[in-house]
Amino acid sequence: MVVPALLLCACATGPELPPPAAGTGHVVVGMRLIEKTVDDTNVSDEYAVRRERHITGKTLPDMVVVLEGNSGGSATPDKAEITLTPEGFSRRQLLLKAGGSLTIANKREDAVSIFGFSREGHEVAVMLEPGASSTVPVPNAGAYEMVTEADNSAYAVLHVVDSGAAWIGPSDQYAVFRDVKPGTYRAVVYQARAEGWSKEVTVAANGREDLKAELKVAKRR
């Protein structure tokens, strides 16, 4: 079931929701950005080492929240899109359900090869002429580092999950997981190339758990 994203307000609790279905509960994850003065840092992965600035901003787009261990409660998208522009990828993070499809477009003036590598050993690859796009299936779960062979500054992270309980949106909105079966889960918030957040949560029948994820971002200078 798709749940509309609701804006964060100044109140202490999350958005108003109807009662959960009988025998289930709700989980609501809000995000609070904590600004800290930081310098550039070396960011390394299996394929490259890049010197990058920490993510900045009062609001961050494309935050990914996953309720691990739950199969429902939110609608994980089965399609995702990203564009390679002269400045880099149009998005820093994407979310996709395993078995879905990823559409990649090339808005550069040269042909380019784009790759996505996961630490589990899976790969997404496409060669695109200028102005072309291609849709590729992504059958396997994992966090894919999206890179190009020509430009190490272009990167994004494609989160592919088996769970149906995952959400993507800006940091000033709530991730709402409705009608979750009682049990213990882990809520995980991902930031692109920055420290994320996670917390174990126990859902009770007919209850609601409100979580606040505190995420560090670079202070505007």
N, C-alpha and C positions, 0 to 999 in steps of 0.2 A: 504494500500500500504506500503510495507516495504521500509524504507529509510536507506541506508547504513550509518553507523556511520562514522563521519569525525573527524579527529584529530584536536584539538585546535592548533591554530597557534599564533604567537606573534602579529598579527594584531588586530586592535580594534574591528573589526566586525567579525561575524561568517562566516561559509562556504558559498561559492557561490552556489546559487540555481536557477533553472529556474523560470520564473515568475509563480505566483500561477494561478490556474484555474480561469476563469472569475468569478468575484463576490466573491472570497475567498481571504484569506491571509495566511501568514506563521508565525509560532512562533518558535523561536530558543532559547534554554536555554543552556548557558554555565556555567561551575562551576569553581569557584576560591576557593582554599583551603587557609585559613588563619591560620597559625601555632601560637599556644599560649602554654605557659608553664603551665601545669595543674597537679594536683595531682589525685590520684585515687578518685573515687566517689562512693557513694552508688546509685545503680540503682534499682528501685523498680517497680514491676508491680503487677497484681492481685494475682500472684501465688508465688512470691519469692522476696527476697531482696538479691542482689549480689554486691560484691565490685569489680568493674571492672575499668580498665584503659580506658581512652578516646581513641577513634580511632586515630591511628597515620599513617603517611605516606605522601609522596609527591603526590601519586596517590591512590585513593581508588577504589576497584572493586565494582560491583553490586550496583551502585547508582540507585535509582528508581525516575523517574520523571513522574508526572501525570498532565495532563491538564484537570482539573475538569470542568465539564459542557460541554465537547465536546465528541462526539461519534466517531470521526474519526481523521485522520491526522497522525496516527502512528499505528503500528501493535502490540497490546498487545498480548503476547504469550498465547496460550491455553494449553501449557505443560511446566512443570518445573521439575527439578531434584535436589536432594540434597542427600549427603552421610554422614552418621555418622561414623567418624574415631576415633581412640584412642585419638586424640587431640581435638575432638569436631566436629561440623558440618563443611562441606566443604565450605559452603557459609554463609554469614551473612544476606543477603537479597535475596529474590526471588520475582518475579512478575508473576502474573497469572490472566487471565481473568476469571471472575465468570463462572462456568460451565465447566472449564477446568480440567486437571488432574495433580496430583503431584506424582512423583515417588521418593520413599525413599529407600535407600540402607543401609544396616548395614555391615560395615567392621570391626566390633569389634569381639572379640573372645567369647563373651557372648550374649545370647538372650537379647533383649531390647524392651521396650515399648516407643514409641515416640508419643507425643501429640502436637497438635497445638490448642491454644485457642484464640478466638477473643473476644474483649470486648462486641461485640453484642450478645455473648452467643453461638456462633457456635463452632464446634470442628472438628478436624481431628485427627484420632488415628489409630495406627497400631502397631502390635506386630511382631517383626522380629527375626528369628533365625540367628546365625552367618553366614555371607556371603549371606543372603537372601535379596531380594528387593520386593517391592510391589507398585502398582499404585492405587491411590485412587482418586475418584472424589471430587472436591471442588465446590459445587454449590453456596455458599453464599459469598458475598463480605465482606471484613473486613481485619484488620491487625492481623494476627495470630502469637502469640508467640510460636515458636517451642522449646519444651523442652523434656527432658527424665526423667524417674522416678529415674534413677540411678546416674545421673551426672548433678548437677546444673550449672556447668560451660559450658555445651553445650547448645547453644541457637542460634536461627536465627529468622528472621521476614519474614513471607510470606505475601506479599501485594496482596490481591485479589480484583480486581476492576471491576465494571460494565462497565466502560468506555473503548472504543476502543482506546483512546488517552493516552497511557502510554508507557514508555520506560525504559529499563534497560541497563546499561553499565558502563564503568569506568569513573572516574571523569575528565579525560583529553579528553573526547569526548563531542560532542554536542548532545543534545536531540532535534530532528527536528520534528516539527508537521506541515505538509504541507496541503494546501487546506482547511484551517479551515474557517468555516462560520463566517461572521461578528457577533460580540457580545462581551460580557464581560465574561472572564473566570478567573480561579485561577490556576496558575502554582505552583506545590508543589514538592519540592525535599526532599527525605527521606534519612537520614543516619541511619545506624543500631546503636541503643543505644546512639545516640548523637543528638544534636539539629539540626533540619532540617531548611528549608527555604520555604517561600511562598510569592507570589506577585500576585496581581490582574492585569490582562492585557486585554486591549480592542483591538480587532482585527478589522481592517477596510478592506473593499473590495479592493483587489489589493495591499495590503500593507504587511509590514513585521515588526514584533516586535522581537528585540533582547534583551534577558534578561540575566543578570549575577547574578548567585546565589553565595553568599559568605558564605562559610561553615567553621566552626571552627573545627580544628583538633589539636591533641596534638603535641607539638614541640618535635622533636627528641633530646634526651639528649646525 
